[in-house]
Amino acid sequence: MLVQKLGDKYKDFASWYHEILKRAEIVDIRYPVKGMNVWMPYGLKALRNTQKIIIELLEKTGHQEAYFPTMIPESIFSKEKDFLEGFGGESFVVEGTLTKKFNEKLFVRPTSETVMYYMWNLWIKGWRDLPLRMYQVVNVFRYETKMTHPILRVREIMSFIEAHTAHSSMEDAEKQIETAINIYKEFFDTLLLPYFIVKTPPWDTFAGAEYNYDFITVMPDGKGLELGSVINLGQRFAKAFDIKFMDRDGKVKYVYQTCYGVSERTLGAVIGIHGDEKGLFFPPKIAPIQAVIVPIAKAEEKDVIDYSVKISNYLKEKGIRTYVDDDPEHTPGWKYYFWEMKGVPTRLEIGRRELVNKSVTIARRDGAPKKTVSLENLYDELINVWREIESYLKEKALGHLKKMTLITDKPEEAYGFKGLVVVPWDGTRECAEELEDTTGKPVLGEIIESPIKLGELVGKKACKDRIADRYALLGVTY
């Protein structure tokens, strides 16, 4: 019996998504606490491979890894008023044990500004301590009031990678914002994900921040997905936590701060955007198995299986993640469909002919024609094939974004559209509220960078004939 196809993700994304998470063994959602999922080995491997990319980028740009506690005393958590108002309603609170009540409530980390900055007050004393760049990989917990979705919107965010920095001037902080944006661009580009970069409106900015930028993509159900945020905190937290330093001129000053973070929802975007009716389609760089080897041989043909194992070992020595599927219970055809469903980008078919000719046949997840290559050329050919697959996925993902984005000068045309909407805007809240009423979608921010050509704004108007000087991105989000 062959593995059944999953159907069209654009017609019923929720069913498609939940089914592939189950079949491919990414997460198991049956744990009896809503929004807290069990990561299975195959899914966790894909997540770890994804995380390695962003961690390497952070390390390369001078960030050092640290770790701060999960529990935050209420007296510390409440130091910044806007932050408390922004996160207080979705933070889990520990008040004691079964037999003892604590003197002070402990907040379970929803994000780490308060716990980190309490310590920075103790560490930062002079200009030589700056700039300070740290990141940590931790679980964070938020009581989401919206409907939860595995990986995309959860109550336990698994391995949140958050970076925090401190600087001696606003100019240096803004340079760090630019660096962070470039880090995230390289990260999402490596995963072949298309995105808009928006500057959020002042009324929807991260609690306690001066301003922030969001990376937004869109899923097959038309909902926007925030991939990550880059936030300029200014001096608000520095003043709340009294983080000061002695500058070169002998004056004591408050530091300027930034922060930025990404979570496992990036992998959710990879699954939703690159997957198809066959199942997952992992980019080669993060695939848990980059090349599955399928021996086409009877059980007694040990030489073919031995040759397959030899090739696997050779590729592993080259750093390639391989797996030999020599299970005698299933036919080669069943295995082809199964590993395509699991998102493996390349399959190596090895039969009697390949053994005799010292060759390997490469089959591609994107459906391109198979290619038989000599063993000595196998590694180089795989690298070339993966480059071609990456180009295919990038182009396909951009096509997806274009399909799911409506660019219009007439907001009324966007009502009922399933996807993101781009319209001219003058930046005011009054106009934003009018656009939201007309389209039925909230304003996510001003578009700073777009992978789709938006055209000139000259002469375009927004809201009661006001002159537009920017484009707004609108959408319903997870």
C-alpha positions in Angstrom: 0.0 0.0 0.0 1.4 3.4 -1.0 1.5 6.5 1.2 -1.6 8.6 0.4 -1.1 12.1 -0.7 -2.2 14.9 1.6 -4.3 17.0 -0.8 -4.2 20.7 -1.6 -2.9 22.8 1.3 -4.6 25.9 0.0 -8.1 24.3 0.2 -7.8 23.2 3.8 -4.5 24.2 5.4 -5.4 23.2 8.9 -6.2 19.6 8.0 -3.2 19.4 5.7 -0.9 20.9 8.4 -2.0 18.8 11.3 -1.9 15.6 9.2 1.7 16.2 8.0 2.9 17.0 11.5 1.4 13.6 12.6 2.5 11.5 9.6 6.0 12.9 9.4 6.5 12.7 13.2 7.3 16.4 13.8 5.3 16.9 17.0 2.7 15.0 18.9 -0.1 17.3 20.1 -1.8 14.8 22.4 -0.1 16.0 25.5 -2.9 17.0 27.9 -1.9 20.7 28.3 -3.2 22.9 25.5 -0.5 24.7 23.5 2.3 22.5 24.9 3.5 19.9 22.4 5.9 17.0 22.4 8.7 17.3 19.9 9.5 13.9 18.3 13.1 13.1 17.2 12.7 13.8 13.5 11.0 17.1 14.1 13.5 18.1 16.8 16.4 17.3 14.5 14.9 19.7 11.8 14.5 22.3 14.5 18.0 22.0 15.8 19.4 22.2 12.2 17.4 25.4 11.8 18.6 26.8 15.1 22.3 26.2 14.2 22.0 28.6 11.3 20.8 31.6 13.4 23.2 30.7 16.3 26.2 30.7 13.9 25.1 34.1 12.6 24.8 35.5 16.1 28.2 34.2 17.1 29.8 35.5 13.9 28.5 39.0 14.8 29.9 39.2 18.3 27.0 37.8 20.4 27.9 35.6 23.3 25.6 32.9 24.7 24.4 33.1 28.3 21.6 31.7 30.4 19.2 33.5 32.8 16.6 31.9 35.1 13.0 31.0 34.2 11.4 32.5 37.3 11.2 36.3 37.7 10.2 37.9 41.0 7.1 40.2 40.7 9.2 43.2 42.0 11.6 42.8 39.1 9.0 42.0 36.4 6.9 45.1 37.3 9.8 47.6 37.0 8.8 48.7 33.5 5.2 49.7 33.5 4.4 49.3 29.8 6.1 45.9 29.8 4.0 44.8 32.8 0.8 45.9 31.0 1.9 44.2 27.8 2.9 40.8 29.2 1.2 40.7 32.6 -2.1 39.3 31.2 -0.4 36.3 29.4 2.3 35.4 32.0 2.0 32.3 34.1 2.5 33.0 37.8 3.8 30.7 40.6 2.5 31.6 44.0 3.9 28.7 46.0 4.0 24.9 46.4 1.3 22.5 47.6 2.2 23.2 51.2 3.8 26.7 51.2 2.8 30.1 49.8 5.7 32.3 48.6 6.3 35.8 50.0 6.4 37.1 46.5 4.9 35.9 43.2 7.2 34.5 40.6 6.4 35.1 36.9 7.3 32.3 34.5 9.5 33.9 31.8 7.3 35.2 28.8 10.4 36.9 27.5 13.7 37.8 29.2 14.2 41.6 29.3 13.5 41.9 33.0 15.5 39.0 34.3 18.5 39.9 32.1 18.5 43.6 32.8 18.4 43.1 36.5 21.8 41.4 36.1 23.1 43.9 33.6 22.6 46.6 36.3 25.2 44.7 38.3 27.5 44.0 35.4 27.7 47.2 33.4 29.8 49.9 35.1 31.9 51.7 32.5 32.3 52.4 28.8 34.7 49.4 28.5 31.8 47.1 29.3 30.0 48.2 26.1 28.8 47.2 23.7 27.3 44.1 25.4 25.8 41.5 23.1 24.2 38.3 24.5 21.8 35.7 23.4 20.1 32.8 25.0 18.2 29.7 23.8 15.4 29.1 26.3 11.8 28.0 26.6 9.3 30.9 27.2 5.7 30.6 28.4 2.8 32.7 27.4 -0.9 32.1 28.0 -2.1 32.7 24.5 -5.8 33.7 24.4 -6.0 33.1 20.6 -6.6 29.6 19.3 -3.3 27.6 19.6 -1.7 26.0 16.5 1.1 23.5 16.8 4.5 25.3 16.3 2.8 28.4 15.0 1.1 29.7 18.1 1.8 27.8 21.4 1.8 28.4 25.1 5.3 26.9 25.6 7.6 28.4 23.0 10.3 25.8 22.5 13.9 27.1 22.4 13.3 30.8 21.9 16.5 32.3 20.6 16.6 35.9 21.9 19.4 38.4 21.6 19.9 41.5 23.8 22.4 44.3 23.4 23.5 47.4 25.3 25.3 50.4 23.8 26.7 53.7 24.8 24.7 55.8 22.3 21.5 55.7 20.3 23.7 55.9 17.2 25.4 52.6 18.1 22.0 51.0 19.1 20.6 51.9 15.7 23.6 50.4 14.0 22.9 47.2 16.0 19.3 47.3 14.7 20.7 47.3 11.1 23.0 44.4 12.0 20.1 42.5 13.5 18.0 43.0 10.4 20.8 41.7 8.2 21.2 38.7 10.5 17.5 37.8 10.1 17.5 38.5 6.4 20.4 36.0 5.9 18.7 33.5 8.2 15.3 33.6 6.4 17.0 33.7 3.0 18.9 30.6 3.9 15.6 28.9 4.7 14.3 30.2 1.3 11.3 32.0 3.0 9.9 35.1 1.4 9.0 38.0 3.8 8.0 41.6 4.1 9.9 43.8 6.6 7.5 46.3 8.3 7.9 48.9 10.9 5.1 48.5 13.3 2.9 51.5 14.1 3.5 53.3 17.4 0.2 52.0 18.9 1.2 48.3 18.2 4.9 48.5 19.2 6.5 45.9 21.5 5.8 46.8 25.2 8.4 49.1 26.5 10.1 49.7 23.1 10.8 52.9 21.1 10.0 51.1 17.8 10.3 47.7 16.2 10.6 45.9 12.8 8.8 42.7 12.1 9.5 40.1 9.4 6.1 38.9 8.0 5.3 36.0 5.7 2.0 34.4 4.8 0.7 30.8 5.3 -1.5 28.9 2.8 -4.7 29.7 4.7 -4.0 33.4 4.1 -3.0 34.3 7.7 0.2 36.3 8.2 3.0 34.9 10.3 5.5 37.0 12.2 8.8 35.3 11.7 10.8 37.5 14.0 11.1 41.0 15.5 14.0 43.5 15.8 13.3 46.0 18.6 14.9 49.3 19.6 14.3 49.6 23.4 16.0 53.0 23.7 16.6 53.9 27.3 13.3 52.9 28.8 14.5 49.6 30.3 17.8 51.2 31.2 16.0 53.8 33.3 13.6 51.3 34.8 16.5 49.0 35.9 19.0 51.8 36.5 21.6 50.4 34.0 24.2 53.2 33.9 27.9 53.4 32.9 30.7 55.9 33.3 31.5 57.3 29.9 34.9 58.4 28.6 34.0 62.0 29.5 33.6 61.0 33.1 29.8 61.4 33.1 27.4 58.7 34.2 24.8 57.8 31.5 22.1 55.3 30.8 22.8 52.7 28.2 20.7 52.2 25.0 19.3 48.8 24.3 18.0 46.5 21.5 16.6 43.0 21.4 15.4 40.5 18.8 14.1 37.0 18.8 13.0 34.0 16.7 11.2 30.8 17.7 10.2 27.5 16.3 7.5 29.1 14.2 10.2 29.6 11.6 10.2 25.9 11.1 6.4 26.0 10.9 6.7 28.5 8.1 9.1 26.1 6.3 6.7 23.3 6.7 3.7 25.3 5.5 5.3 27.2 2.6 7.6 24.5 1.1 5.3 21.5 1.7 2.9 20.2 -1.0 0.4 17.4 -1.7 3.1 14.8 -1.2 4.1 16.2 2.3 7.1 18.0 3.7 9.8 19.4 1.6 12.8 20.4 3.7 15.5 22.7 2.2 18.7 20.6 2.1 20.5 22.7 4.8 18.0 21.8 7.5 16.7 18.4 6.4 17.2 15.7 9.1 18.1 13.3 6.3 19.6 15.0 3.3 19.9 11.8 1.2 17.9 8.6 1.8 19.5 5.5 0.2 17.0 2.9 -1.1 18.6 -0.4 -2.2 16.6 -2.0 -5.0 17.5 -5.6 -4.1 16.1 -8.8 -2.8 16.9 -9.8 0.7 19.5 -12.3 -0.4 21.4 -9.7 -2.6 23.7 -8.7 0.2 26.2 -7.2 -2.1 23.8 -4.4 -3.2 22.9 -3.6 0.4 26.6 -3.6 1.4 27.3 -1.2 -1.5 24.5 1.0 -0.3 26.0 1.1 3.2 29.4 1.8 1.8 28.0 4.8 0.0 26.2 6.0 3.1 29.4 5.8 5.1 31.3 7.7 2.4 28.8 10.5 2.4 28.7 10.7 6.2 32.4 11.2 6.2 31.8 14.2 3.9 29.3 15.6 6.4 26.1 14.6 4.7 23.2 13.3 6.7 22.1 9.9 5.2 19.9 7.0 6.0 19.9 3.5 4.3 16.3 2.2 4.1 16.9 -1.6 3.7 13.6 -2.6 5.4 12.5 -5.8 3.7 8.9 -5.3 4.7 8.2 -2.5 2.2 8.7 -2.2 -1.6 11.0 0.4 -3.1 7.9 2.2 -4.5 6.4 2.5 -1.0 9.7 3.8 0.3 9.8 6.5 -2.4 6.5 7.9 -1.4 7.2 7.6 2.3 10.5 9.6 2.2 9.0 12.2 -0.1 6.3 12.7 2.5 9.1 13.1 5.1 10.6 15.9 3.0 13.9 14.3 2.2 15.3 16.4 -0.7 17.2 13.6 -2.5 16.9 9.9 -2.8 19.7 7.6 -3.9 18.5 4.5 -5.8 21.0 1.6 -5.9 20.4 -1.6 -7.7 22.4 -4.3 -9.5 23.2 -1.9 -12.4 24.6 0.7 -10.0 26.6 -1.9 -8.2 28.2 -3.2 -11.4 28.9 0.3 -12.8 30.0 1.8 -9.5 27.4 4.4 -9.8 24.3 5.9 -8.1 21.0 7.2 -9.4 19.8 10.5 -7.8 16.1 11.2 -7.6 15.0 14.7 -6.5 12.1 15.7 -4.3 11.1 18.5 -6.7 10.4 15.9 -9.4 13.2 16.8 -11.8 14.5 14.0 -14.0 16.6 11.3 -12.3 20.4 11.3 -12.9 22.9 8.4 -12.7 26.4 9.5 -11.7 29.6 7.8 -11.0 30.5 7.2 -7.4 33.6 9.5 -7.7 31.3 12.4 -8.8 28.5 11.7 -6.3 29.4 14.2 -3.7 29.9 17.1 -6.1 26.7 16.2 -8.0 24.7 16.2 -4.8 25.9 19.7 -3.9 24.9 20.9 -7.4 21.5 19.2 -7.1 20.9 20.8 -3.7 21.7 24.3 -5.2 19.1 23.6 -7.9 16.6 22.5 -5.4 17.2 25.6 -3.3 16.6 27.8 -6.4 13.4 25.8 -7.1 12.1 26.2 -3.5 13.0 29.9 -3.4 11.1 30.6 -6.7 8.2 28.5 -5.6 8.0 30.3 -2.3 8.0 33.7 -3.9 5.2 32.6 -6.2 3.3 31.5 -3.1 3.8 35.0 -1.5 2.6 36.7 -4.7 -0.4 34.4 -4.9 -1.3 35.2 -1.3 -0.8 39.0 -1.5 -3.1 41.6 -3.0 -1.6 44.9 -4.0 -4.2 47.5 -4.6 -5.0 51.3 -4.6 -8.6 50.5 -3.8 -8.9 49.1 -0.2 -12.5 48.0 -0.8 -11.2 45.4 -3.2 -9.4 43.6 -0.4 -12.5 42.8 1.7 -12.8 39.0 1.9 -9.4 38.4 0.3 -7.6 35.4 1.8 -4.1 36.7 2.3 -2.0 39.8 2.9 -3.0 43.2 1.5 -0.7 46.1 0.4 -2.3 49.5 0.1 -1.0 53.1 0.1 -1.0 54.8 3.5 -0.2 58.2 5.1 1.0 56.7 8.4 -1.8 58.1 10.6 -3.8 56.0 13.0 -7.0 57.6 11.7 -6.2 56.3 8.2 -5.1 52.9 9.6 -8.5 52.5 11.3 -10.3 53.4 8.1 -8.2 50.9 6.1 -9.0 48.2 8.8 -12.7 48.9 8.6 -12.7 48.8 4.8 -10.6 45.7 4.4 -11.5 43.8 7.5 -7.8 43.3 8.2 -5.5 45.1 10.8 -2.6 47.2 9.7 0.6 45.3 10.5 3.0 48.1 9.7 4.7 50.3 7.1 6.5 48.2 4.5 10.3 48.9 4.7 11.3 46.1 2.3 9.3 43.9 0.0 10.2 40.9 -2.2 7.4 42.0 -4.6 7.7 45.2 -6.7 5.2 47.6 -5.3 5.4 50.5 -7.8 5.8 54.2 -7.3 3.8 56.1 -4.7 3.8 59.4 -6.6 0.3 60.7 -7.0 -1.3 57.8 -5.0 -3.8 58.6 -2.2 -5.0 56.9 0.9 -8.0 57.5 3.1 -10.2 60.5 2.2 -7.9 61.6 -0.6 -4.9 62.1 1.7 -1.5 61.9 0.0 0.1 58.5 0.6 3.8 58.5 1.4 4.3 54.7 2.2 2.7 51.3 1.8 0.9 49.6 4.6 0.8 45.8 5.0 -2.5 44.5 6.3 -3.4 41.0 7.4 -4.9 38.7 9.9 -2.1 36.9 11.8 -1.5 33.8 13.9 
